Each structure stands twice: as structure tokens, then as C-alpha cells.
Amino acid sequence: MRREAMGCFSELGFPTTHDEDWKFTNLEPLVQIPFLLPQDSSVESAPKKIEGFMFPGLQCRLMVFVNGRYSPRLSSPGPSDGVKVASLPHALKTDGDLIEEHLARYADYRRDPFSALNTAFMEDGALVYIPRGRVLEEPIHLLYVSTETASPIVTHPRNLIVAGEESQATIVEHYVSTAEGAYFSNAVTEVVAGGGSVLSHYLIELESKNAFNVSTLRVEQSRSSSVTSHSVLVGGTLVRNNVHPVMAGEGGDCLINGLFMARDKQHMDNYMRVEHVGPHCGSRQFYNGIMDGRSHGVFHGRIVVHKGAQKTDAKQTNRNLLLSEDAQIDTKPQLEIYADDVKCTHGATIGQIDENAIFYLRSRGISEEAARAILLFAFANESLGRMKVETIRKYLEALVAEWMPHRELVEVSG
């Protein structure tokens, strides 16, 4: 599989702005850096404490990866109770049949160059298996930590999440760093949602301002399954977030919800592709972006309704705020409909903070800085409010407040 994937990448090469799906993202800053694969010794640089990356008061099954390698010392994957939470190399030995059935069956490395690159070099990552009918109360936290290294490194995390029929679980995929050096995370996560399952996936990207991150979430949904994808992107110099659910069974539903915030010269690209294959399925996409400084944001959302997907109900909304004259956003909502009995809508807005709203707040005795902070936090909270796990939501609210201009005013008004 690795050899085939490397052959595919050799033919595909890195995408350029001539490729329609990468029209607004120039990868030249990424391809110019000579990244190296991490050495085994890099795991020894694991931070002694990781409490700052935890969710206070929330009990989780924890898998920690340092520079792309699993760290048993920092992890606590939980008891052996039918739920399988293990590193990919270990799972290859103990659950080979499960791995062979699903690994690389959904993320298309024959067409996507970054999935091909990940598949060619995948060594570590997480296997999560929730058996049929199991309702998992505690979230599963996959924490990827990048530390200081002598040279820029590239890691290829590979996660496989299999939710059995009628099961329920929450997965958090979390990328952080303890240093400011340049590195590249190229992650692929494949999710298999069995019939009637309910799965929530969180992607939290909080890396150094010199980091590159390309993440791909590929979801395969069976009959009557429900999948929710939440993304919060804050760090990185160049970030690409790919979300691709396929509702293959009848009666499934999917929510894609995201918030991306950039400043200085950060570049954040969000590519959504929602495929309706089975009939009577519903999907909702809500993405909010806040751009400051000379940052550049991209939202490219595509809803594809296949010929047999009658009674599809799909909606896509992208809203963006520009906080400076030099900030830029490119948004491209798309519909491809090949069925004749559907209900689909899409739309996008780009603007600045409403001066009338600021005037209203100032007329109530609130300073202009505080008024702007309140309105910005309310805009971001549209996305955060859809996140059902309260402890994770509060963690992200604090993260957003820390990012905001005049953060002390956000905390007071909150």
C-alpha cells in the first residue's frame, strides 16, 4: 500500500494554484523547506507536563503523540472493556483484520496528493474502535504535540475510527506545539460510522506560527448514522482543513461546523466536500472566519447530490469578518445536484463589524473597544455554541477570548 501510494504521489505531485481545489492556496512556502522524518530520539523531548493541553475537569481516554510517535508514558487509553484505543503499530499486531478491512479504504490516495503522501509514510497514529451498542461517556482525546527539533520535521499521523452500529462516542483530535520552530503535520483521519451510530469529532489546531498543517477527515456514513464535525483553527502559518463526509446509507445526517481565526500573515484554507449518496439524508455546514492583519482565509464548500439521493436536504453557510484593510477572504460555495427531488441552499457573506451595532452598544455606556470585543466574541460563539460537550466548549471559549483584540474586555464582558 505504501509503495502504491508513493507511486500515486510521484504522479500527482504537490498541487498548485492551477488546480481548481487549490486555486487560492500557494504551497510554495511549504515545498521550499527540506523537512526530515523524525528520529526515534525526538520522542525523548516529550514535555514533562501536558496539563495545559487538557480539558479541566473532563475525564478522557488519552493518547499522546510526540513528534508523530506514540508516547505510552504520557498516555492513559483506558481499560480493556471492549473499546479499543491503541496506537496503529500495536493495532496492526492485535487487530490486523480490522485494520485491513478499513485502513486506506476511504481517504483517496489515488487522487489526493496529501493523502497519498500520508499513506506512503504512515507509521503511527491511533485506532479507535467502539463496539456495537456501546455508549461511551468519556471523550477520546488524541493529542499531537510538536516539540523543538534540530531540523524541521514532517509527521504523517494516521487515525482510524470505527464506530459500531448504534454506538455513541466523542473524539477530539488536538494539535499543539511547545516550540516556535517550523514543522509540517500531514494528518489523515478515516471515520467509519456504522448504522444508527452517533459520533462527534473535534479538530483543534493550535500550533506555532511557523507550523504547516494539512488535515484530512474522511467520513463514511451508513444508514441512519449521525456525524458531527467541529473544527477550530487558530495556529499555523499555512493550514489546510479538508472535511469529506459521504452519506452512503439512507437516512443519515451530518453537521459540519467550524471557526477559523487568522492574523498577521497566516493562511487558512477550508475545503469541504459533502457527498449525498443515499436518499433521505440531511447535511448542514456552518463556517465562520475572522481575518486580521494581512491574513488570508479560504472557504471552498461543495455539496454533491448523487443521482439516487432523492429527498436530500442540504444547507451551507459561510460568514466572514475582515478586521483590517489588508486581510483577505476567498469564499466559493458550490452545489452539484444530479437528483430532481431535493432541497439545497448555499450562501456566503464577507463584511466588517456592523458600525450600527457598535453605536448601539456605545449609546449604552460601553466603550468602543469593549463593543468591538463583545461583537467579535458573539460572532465566534455562533460556532462554539453548537458544541455540545460543555467542558470542551469552555476550553475553546477561553482560547478564542485569548486570541481576540482587547482580550481583557472580552473576559470582563463574558
N, C-alpha and C positions, 0 to 999 in steps of 0.2 A: 504494500500500500504506500509506504514511504517512497519507494522508487518510482511508482506511477505518479504520485503527487509531485515529486521533483521534476519529472518529465513534463507534467502539465504546466508547472510554473515556468520552466525553461521556455515553453512555447508562448505562454501568456505574457510573461514579463510584468514589470510594475505598470499599473495603469497611468495614463497621462490625462491631461485636460481635453484631449481629443476623444476620450471615452465618455459617452453620454452620462454614465453614472458617476463620473469623477470630474465633471465639467468645471466645477467651482473649487476644486482642491488640487493644488500643485504639490506633488510629493518630492520635488527636488531637494528641499532641506533634509528629508529623510534618507534618500538614496545616496547622498553625498557622504554620509557618516559611515566609517568602516566598523560596524558592530561586530562583536565577537560573541560566541556562545559562552555562557557562564561556566566557570570551573567548579569542581566539587568544593573547593575551599571557600567559595563565596558564601556557602550556606553558614559557615562558621561566623560570619559577620552579622548573624541574626541579632536583632535588638534584644536586650535582656528583659525589657518590659514592653508589652503591647497594649497596656490598658487604655492608652489614648485612642486606640482604634476600635475599642469595644463599644457596645451599646449599654450604658449603665442600667443595671437592674434587670437586664434581659438575659435569661439563661439560653445559651445556644450550643449546638453541636459545632465545634470549631475545627477547621482545617486551615493551617497556616503554611504558606509557601514563601520562602525567602529566595529572591532572585530566581524564581521559577522552579525551585526544588522544595519538596515537602519537608517540613520540619516537625518530626514527632515530638520533640521536646516542648514546642510551643503549642501543640495541638491537643484537643480533647474531643475526639469524634463521637463520644457517647458509647452506650452499652451495645452489646451484640443482641439486639432484640428483634431481629428481622429486618430492621432498617440498616442498609449498608451505606456507610460513609467511609471511603477509603481512598488512598492515593491510586492513581492509574496503574503504576507498575505493580503494586500489590494486587490490585483487582485483576490484572491480566493473569496472575497465578491462581487466584481463588475463584474468579467468576469469568473465566475465559469465554464461555458460551454466551453470556450476557453481553460482554464486550464485542464479541464477533458479530452478534445479531444487530447491534445498533451503532457502533462506533464508525464514523465517517460515512454513514448511510444517508445523511440528511444535508449536512453542510456540503455544498457542491464544489469540491476542489478542482473539478474539471473545467469550471467556468470562472471561479473567483480566485484571483491570484493569491490573496492573503490567506484564504482557507487552504489553498494548495501549499503555501509556504509553511503554514502551521502543521499540516498533515505530514509534510516531508520531515519536519524536525521535532515533532511532538515527542516528549519524553516523560513529562509529568503533568499532573492535574488531578482532578477529583472525579470519582464515581459516586453518584448518589442514587440509591435505589429505594423507593418507598413501596412496600408490598401492597397488594390489593386490599382495599378497605381500611387501610391504616390512616388515621388522622393524627398527624404529627403536630403537637402543640408548640414545641420549641423550634425556632428557625434554624436552618443550617447555614453557617457563616463560612464562606470561602474567602480567606484574607490573603491577598498577594502583596508582599512587602518587597520593595526595591531598596537596596542599601548602596553605600558608597563602594565603587569598584575601581580598579586601576585603569581600566579602559571601558569605553561604552559597550554595554552588552545588549543582546536581544534574547528575549524569552518567548516561548510559544506555549502558554498554558492551554490545556485541553480538558474540558469538563464534559461529562456525560451524565445527564439527569434523566432517570426513568421513573415515572410515576405510574403505579399500577392502577387498575380500574377502581373507581370510587375512592381513591386516596386523596389526601389533602396535605399540602406542605408549603413552606415558605423558604426560598433560597436567597441568600444575599451574596453577591459577587462584588468584592470590595478591593480596589486597587489604591495603594498608598505608597509613600516613599519616606525614607528617613534622611535623604541627602538631596542635593540640588543638581547632581550631575546628569548628563544626557544618557538615556537608555530607551529601549524600544520594547513595548509589550504588545505581542500579536496573539490575542486570545480568541479561541473558538469554543462556544458552548452549545451543545446539542441537547435539546429537551424533547422527550417523548411523553406526551400526556395521554394516558390510557382513557378508555371510555368512562365518562362520568367523573373524572378526576378534577380537582380544583388546585391550581398551582399559581403561586405568586413568585415572581423573580424580580430582585432589585439589583441594579447595576449602579455602584457608587464609584466614580472616578475622581480621585483626589490625589493627584501625583504632582511631582515637581514641575516647575515652569519650563524645564528643559527636556521634559519627557515626551515621547511619542507613544500613542496608544491607539491601536486598531482592535476593536472588539466586534465579534460576530455572534449574534444569538439566533439560532435556527430552531424553530419550534414545529413539531409535528403533532397535530391535534386529532384525536379520534372522536367518535360520536359523543355528543353531549358534554364534551370537556370544556373547562373554563380556565383560561390562562390570562394572567395579568403581568405586564412588563412595566416596571418603573425604572427610569434612568435619571440620574443626577450627575451632570458633568461640570466640574469646576477647574481641575488642574490640567497640566499638559501644555506643550507648545503647539502640537498638532494632534488632534483627536478625531477619530472616525468611529462612529457608533452605528453598526448595522443591526437591524432588527427585522427578522424574516419569519413570521408565523405562517403556517399552511394549515388551514382548517379542512382536513381531508374527510372528516366524518360529518354526518348530518347533525344539525342542532347545536353546534359548538359556538362559543363566543370568546372574544379576545379584546382586551383593553391594553393599549399601548400609551403610556403616559410618561412624559419626560420634561425635564428642566435643564437647560444649559446656559451657563453664565461665563462670559469671557471678558478679559480686559487686556490692556497693553497690546501685544501683537499675537495673542493667542488665536488659533484657528480651530473651530469645532464644526464638524460635518456630521449630520444625522441623516442616515439613509434608511427609510422604512419601505418594506415591501410586504404587503398583506395579501395573501392569496386565499380566495374563497373557492374551494373545490367542491365541497359538499353543499347540499341545499339547506335552507332554513338556518343559516348561520349569521351571526351579528358581530361586527367589529367597531371599535371606537379608537381614534387616535387623537390625543391632545398633547401638543408640544409647545412649550413656552421658551423663548430665548431672550436673554438680556445681554446686550453688547455694549462695552465701554472702551474708551481709549481708541486704539487703532485695530481692534479685534475684528475678526471676520467669522460670521456664522453661516451655516448652510442647513437648510431643511429640504430634503427631497423625499416626498412621500408618494408611494404608488399603491393603489388598490387594484388588484386584478381579480375580476369575477369570471370564472371559467364557465364554459357552456352549460354544464349541468347544475350550476349553483343557483337555482331558482330560489326566490324569496329571500335573497340576500339583503341585509340591512347594514350598511356601512357608512361611517361618518369620519371625516378627517378635518382637524382644525389646527392651524399653526399660527401662533401670535408672537410678535416680537417687539421689543423695545430697544431703541437706539439712544444711548445716553451721551453720545458725543458726535460731533460732525464728521469725525474720521472713522467711526465704526461702520461696518457694512454687514448686510444680511442678504443672502440669496435664498429664495424660497420657491419651490416648484412642486405644488400638489398635482397629482395625476390620477386619472381613472381609466381603466381598461375594462370594458364590460362586453362580455360575449353571451350574456343571458338576457332575456327580454322581460323578466318579471322581478325587478329588483328596485331597491330604494337606496341610492348612493348620493352623498353630498361631500363637497370638499371646499375649503376656503383658507385664506391666509391674510394676515394683516401685519403691517410694519408701521411703526409710528414712534412718537416720543411721549413723555409723560404729559397727561392732559393738564394744560395750564388752568382750565376752569376748575378742575378738582383741587389743584394747589391753592387757587384763590379762595375756594370754599373753606378749606382747612385753615388757611391763614386768617380768614374772617372769624374763625372760632378761637383765635388766640394762639395758634400753633405756628412756630417759626417755619420759614421756607425750607430749611434743611430737614427739619423733622417731618414736614409734609411730604417731601420727596421720598424720604426713607420709608414712611408709612405706606405710600402708594406702591413703591417698588416691592416691599415685602408682601403686600397684598397680592400683587401680580404673581410673584413667585409662589405664594401659598395656594394659588389655584391648582398647581401641580401637586404640591406637597399634601394638600387636603384630601387627595384621592388615595393616599397611602394608609392602609387600614391598621398596620402594626404601630401602635402609639409610640412605643419607645424608639423605634427606628425613625418615625416621623419627627419626633422631638430632636433627635440627634441631627437630622438633616435641617431642621429649622435653625438650630444653633449654627450649623455650617453655613447656611445661607446668610444669616444675620452677620456672621463674621466677614463674609465677602462684601457685604453692602457698604457703599459710601456712608459715612456718618453712622457706623455700626452701633455706637453708644446710644444714638437716638432710637434705633430700631429696638434695642433691648429695653429702653425706658418705655416706649410706646407699647411694646408687647406686654 
